[in-house]
Amino acid sequence: MCFWLLFFLGSSYYLVRAGESDYESLGIINTNPVAKTSVDSGLSEKGKKQTLRAALQLKAMGACDRNCWLWPSITQRAYQAAEIIAAINGISRR
């Protein structure tokens, strides 16, 4: 799990990669874009732990102390990662 901090026009941007997927945990490389949006292509248990660690690091950095938005990609694991990050950092759906 990794993330980068970017500064642009006085704003901060954090790019976070979703954690390990179920497919990745089985050693399967799945590049089919349709399959990536399937609920079967979500975060593995390891991926959930990776995302939780990243969410806690973002919270410790104060990443969402002020106005904060999440824009996940369309993959299932990205949505799951966004939900975990939102829950830990108190980000609500608008």
N, C-alpha and C positions, 0 to 999 in steps of 0.2 A: 504494500500500500504506500503510495507516495502522493505528495501534493506540493504545489509550487505557489509562491506568493508573487503576484504581479502588481505593480502600481501604475495606474493610468489615469490621467486627468484628476488627480487627487483622490481617486477611489482605490480600494484594495480588491484584488481578485485572487481567489484561491482555487486552483485547479486540482481536483481530487480524482484519482483513478479508483474505480470500484474495486472491491476486494475480489478474491478468488471465486470463480463460479463453480457450480456443481460439476459441469463438464470438465473444467480445468482440474478439479480434484481427482477426476478419473483418468486424467492424461489424454482427454479427447480435445482436439483442436476443432472448434465449431465456428466456421466463418459464415454460415448461412444466416443472412440478416433476418429472415422470418423466424428461424429457430431461436435467435437471440432475444426476441421479444416474448417468447413463450414462458409461462410460469415454471416450466421445467428447467429453465436456464437461469435460475436465480443464484444468490450467494450460497456458497458452501458454509459449513460451520466455521471453518477457518476464515473465510471471507467476511463473515459477520463479525468475528473477533477483530479482524484487521480494520474493518470499517468503524467499529466501536472505538478502537484506539485512535484512529484518525479524528473521529468526532470529538473525543476528549482532548486531543491536542489542539484542535481548532478552538474549543471552548477555553482552554488554558491560555491561548494566544489572544483571546478576546475578539476572534474573527467576526462574531455575530453580536457584539455588544451594542452596536448601533444598527441601522437598517441593513438587513441581510436578505438576500434572495438565493434560491437554489434553482439551477437549470440542469436537470439530469438528461443524459442521452435517452434514446428510446428503448434501450435494453432493459430486461427485467432486473438484472443485478444493479444497474445504475439507479433505477427507481427504488429498489430496496435500500441501497446505500444512502440515497437522499432522505428516505424516511428515518433511518437511524440517525443521520446527522441532524435532521430537523428536530427529532425528539430530544436529543441530548442538548442542543443549543437553543431550544425554545422558539423554533421558527414555526409559525402557523401557516396554514393554507389561506390564501386571500381570495 
